[in-house]
Structure formats: C-alpha cells, structure tokens
Amino acid sequence: MEISVELTLTPLQSNFEEHIIRFIKKLRTSEFTVLENPLSTQVYGEYDKVMPFLTEEIKNAFGEMDHVLVYMKLVKSNRSDYEPNF
C-alpha cells in the first residue's frame, strides 16, 4: 500500500536549524520520493518500507535533542503527483 507522510520536526531549543537540516538531509538520502516546502517535508512510498525508515530516523533525531516535537500526517495513497485543479 502506498502512503504519503507529511512531517514537521520542531526542536524546542535555540540551535534548532542544524537539527532540522540534518533530519531533512537524512530523508533526502532515502529511496523514497521526498518533497519539501518551507513548513514541512513530505515522504512518499510503500507503507512497509516508509514507516520503519521514519521510525528509525525520528528515533535518531530524538536522541540528538532534549526537547523536540514531530508532527506527522499520513494519507493512504501516494499523492506526490498532486496538482490543484482550481
């Protein structure tokens, strides 16, 4: 099953930029389609591959910071080619 995941990593500390950049770079090196915008990063791919990857990368990010939030939205379908038609 294909999924779309929207992620926002929010470190609750003053040196937040380096952590966000490191997290996004790890996502970019994956086998998945990764799209970015100023507010979030989207990852698209097969559920059984995406979720273990994200679990590991989120765990790694949590290990690097004392206080951090991750907002995640999941959609059951690959929406990487979505274009508004209005």
N, C-alpha and C positions, 0 to 999 in steps of 0.2 A: 504494500500500500504506500502510495506517495503522500508526502506531507510537506507543508510549508510551516516554518517556525520563524517567528519574529522575536528577537532578543534585544533587551536593553540592559547593559551592565552599568550599575551605578555604584561606584566606590564611595563610601561615606568618609572620605579623608581628603586632606589637602592636595596630595600628589596623585590625583585621580587620572590624569591624562595618560601617563605611562602605562597604567594598568589596562585602560580601555584599548589603547593601541596594541598592546601585547595580545590581548584577548582576540581582537579582530584579526590580527596577523595569523594567529593560530587557526582561526576559522577559514581564512583565505587559503591556507595550505592543505585543506581537506579535499576530498574527492567530490565534494558537493558543490552545487551552484550556490554562490554567496553574493548577495546584493546588499549595498549599503546606502543609507541616506543619513542626513545629519542627526536623526533621532533614534535610529535603530539599525539593526543588521538582520537580514533575512537569510535563512538557510533552507535549501530545498533538496529533497531526495527521498530515498526509501526509508520508511519508518525504522525498520530493524537495523539499519546502519546509522542513521542520523542520531537516534536517541542515545545509543551507547557512546558515540563520539561526543555529543553535547554533555552528557553526564560526566565524562572524564574531564573535559575542558572547563566546565563550571566548577568541578571539584578542585582542579588546579588553581583556578582564579580565586576561589575561596581560601585556599591555602596560602596565597600570597598577600592577603589583606586581613585586617582585623574586623572591618565592618564593610559589608557590601550587599547590595540588592541585585537580583536578576529578575527582570520582568520577562515572561515568556508567554507567547500566544501560539497555539497550534491549530492548523487547519488541515482537515483530511482532504488533500489534493495538492498537486504541485501547481502553484499559482505564479511561478516565475515568469511566465509569458503574459501576465495580466496587463491589459491596456484599457484605460477607461474609454467608454464609447459615448460619453455625454459631453 
